[in-house]
């Protein structure tokens, strides 16, 4: 991460996510049983036969469970407040952060997006399989996981999907800067994506693990979006994303708290990290843990321990301030990006957990994945979305929601 003025919104930093532990998983395959969605109580997938794919690393088990059915807004209806928590890297190390936030999500009926780095399913002993664009074979700016952590990550990914969370991609080697992804061509992005998908769909061959169930989804079908390393390279990624049929991209830096629109000729929803009020300051910060850390400890992940409590509260209050601004005004979806990390003693993980709890106290809040947000947006009348996009950050409808959306919401698409 290049040094940028601390009083400016920063792009996301390179992070080798520090992650967390092993969880039990029975060997073999079998039917997966659905149930009631914890958010809306709607039915989910029933028991489904397992149809393994390829080497058995993945399987087609039917529709993902615990997915809400999107409903179009009624005329004059106030939009719900969507909040998307997303995680870059999404591996499980000994600090158990993946499993921790699965538990946090379950406690609030929340769904999240986990952007899995493909090489987190590839043993370092087989890193020669990775051929990154413009870099040496096997090179990576994030570390390969130990085999036991790959084992744990596969289990966490499996359980997360069954709980209704989205598995996106953070690609592979996390190359930033002049020699990194910002200058990759669309063809180089395609190579990176194909390799990430290949590692996830062939973990059984590459690891030799025989005691784990397959991932219960066809990743080539499930994968509809990602976030680039350091929020760089989106321009040349988009043509490839569109050609692959992706629905969204979450790689834009410094977005505003407004209703999202589409890019790439109207084919891709653009879900940027957002500029939000930085608690205790007159300037704004990007809605990501790295940017909190950069502004608090100058990018040093081992900062002044005597300030940890103050910084944790400031990070929490910043997330809550961004939420409140949207909730009390234009109801724009609120996007928060993080890493499974222990920067400054783990205060940002605590801040996220505390912020979720405070947001959950409000009515009409929906913690969703990016995939679920796409489904909701695409269920709306385009005229309603156009009108919502006229509201700037912090702007509530002058005559109230009933008047503002009364006419636009009276037509259906």
Secondary structure as GFF3:
##gff-version 3
##sequence-region A 1 413
A	DSSP	beta_strand	51	53	.	.	.	ID=ss1
A	DSSP	beta_strand	58	60	.	.	.	ID=ss2
A	DSSP	beta_strand	81	89	.	.	.	ID=ss3
A	DSSP	alpha_helix	97	107	.	.	.	ID=ss4
A	DSSP	beta_strand	113	116	.	.	.	ID=ss5
A	DSSP	three_ten_helix	118	121	.	.	.	ID=ss6
A	DSSP	three_ten_helix	124	129	.	.	.	ID=ss7
A	DSSP	alpha_helix	147	162	.	.	.	ID=ss8
A	DSSP	beta_strand	166	169	.	.	.	ID=ss9
A	DSSP	three_ten_helix	181	183	.	.	.	ID=ss10
A	DSSP	alpha_helix	186	201	.	.	.	ID=ss11
A	DSSP	alpha_helix	203	207	.	.	.	ID=ss12
A	DSSP	alpha_helix	219	222	.	.	.	ID=ss13
A	DSSP	three_ten_helix	229	231	.	.	.	ID=ss14
A	DSSP	alpha_helix	234	243	.	.	.	ID=ss15
A	DSSP	beta_strand	248	249	.	.	.	ID=ss16
A	DSSP	beta_strand	262	263	.	.	.	ID=ss17
A	DSSP	beta_strand	268	270	.	.	.	ID=ss18
A	DSSP	beta_strand	275	277	.	.	.	ID=ss19
A	DSSP	beta_strand	284	286	.	.	.	ID=ss20
A	DSSP	alpha_helix	289	297	.	.	.	ID=ss21
A	DSSP	three_ten_helix	305	307	.	.	.	ID=ss22
A	DSSP	alpha_helix	308	327	.	.	.	ID=ss23
A	DSSP	beta_strand	334	339	.	.	.	ID=ss24
A	DSSP	three_ten_helix	343	346	.	.	.	ID=ss25
A	DSSP	alpha_helix	347	359	.	.	.	ID=ss26
A	DSSP	beta_strand	365	367	.	.	.	ID=ss27
A	DSSP	alpha_helix	370	378	.	.	.	ID=ss28
A	DSSP	alpha_helix	382	388	.	.	.	ID=ss29
A	DSSP	alpha_helix	401	406	.	.	.	ID=ss30
A	DSSP	three_ten_helix	408	410	.	.	.	ID=ss31
###
